[in-house]
Amino acid sequence: MSTPSDASSAAASSTFDESIDDTVFDMVSSTASAVSTTAPSRFHYREDRGVIWGEYTGDTVVVGRFSGYRDRNVLHVSFVHLGVDGSTTAGSATSVVSRAADGVLELTEDFVGPDGADHVSVCREVRA
């Protein structure tokens, strides 16, 4: 099981009570792999009474799904996706929701990658 990163530990000290239902996030960084700046993985989150679910696609992912729950500003999800290379990846992750200085929502996610190592990714809200 992964341990929280320094960034997510700091973000966890704040409380975020707004719904993230119908919010879209783009991955901006990851310690697991390079992130495409032109076609990053895009995540569409849904939320209802603490239940979280959604889908993602882009970069190295053909299609992915996730579901889980929210405890204040911490999301706990399980995921599975099909990669562009035809492989499937499944796992779990913990994300901390925070608001950046520019007002955009950020998710700082801790997860164990297919390589068995702890990784951290950051996603930022996409605004219309």
N, C-alpha and C positions, 0 to 999 in steps of 0.2 A: 504494500500500500504506500502511496506517495505521501510525503509530508508537505505541508503548506510552504510555498515559497516566501521569501522575505516580503515581496510585493503584495502577495495575497494576504499574508499575516497582517500587514499594515492596513490594508483595505478592510479587513474583517473587523477592525476596531470601530469602524463607522457603521451606522445603520442606514439601510436603504429600504424604504417601505413601499415604493411605487411599483405598480404592476409592470411587467415587461411583456405583457401580452401583445402579440403582433409586432414585436420589435425585430429589426433585422440588424445583424452584426457581420462585419467582414474581419477575417483574421488578418492581423497586421504583423505579428511576429510569433515565432515558435522555436523552441530549442530542439524540437524533433526533426525539423527539416527547413529548407528555404521556403519562403512564402512568396507566391507570385504577386507582383505589384500590379499587374494588369488584369489578372483573373483570380483573385484570392478565393479561398473557401468562404462561402456566404451562408450564414445560419439564420433561419427564420424561427423565432421563439414564440411559443404559445404558453399561456398561463391561465389557470382557473383554480382559485382557492388553494393555492400552494402546489398544485400539480403542474409540472413543466413537461412540455413535449415539443417536438419540431423536426425540422429536416435541414440538411445542408448539402451543398454541391459546389463544385469549382475546384480549381487547382488540380490536385492529385485525386480528387474524389468525384466519382460518377454520381453517386447518390448515397446519402447517409440519413439515418434516423436516430433520434434520442428521446428518452423519457426519464422522468424522475420527479423530484420534489424540491421545494424551496423552504429553507429555514432562515427567515429574515433576509439577509443579503448574501446568503450562501446557497448555491444550486448544487444538488447532488444528482448526477445523471448517469445512465448507462447508454452506450451507443454502439452502433454497428454501421459500417459503410463498405461499399464496393469501390475499390480503387481503379484508376484508369488502366492499371496493369493486370486487372482481373482478379486480384487478391481481395479477400475480405478481412476486415479488422474489427474487433469487438473489444470493449473495455468499459471502464467507468472513469468519471472525472468529477472534480469538485471545482466550481467556479465561484469567485467572489465578484458581486456586482458593485460597481462604484461609479461616481460621477467625476469625470476629469475636470480640470480647471476651466476648460472651454465649454463645459456644460454637456458634453457628449457622454453617454454611458459607455463603460468599459467592463469587459469580463476578463478576469485574470484566472486562468484555468491551470490546475495541477492534474497531471495524469501520468500513467505509466504507458510508455510507447511499446510498439511491437518488439523493440530491442530489449525490453525489460527494465529500461532505465527511467528514472523520474524525469519528467519534462514540464515545461511551463509554456503556455501560449497566451497571447493577448488578442482580444477582439474588440473592435470599436463599433459603436452604433452607426448605422447608415441612415442619414436623414434625407428626406425627399427634397 
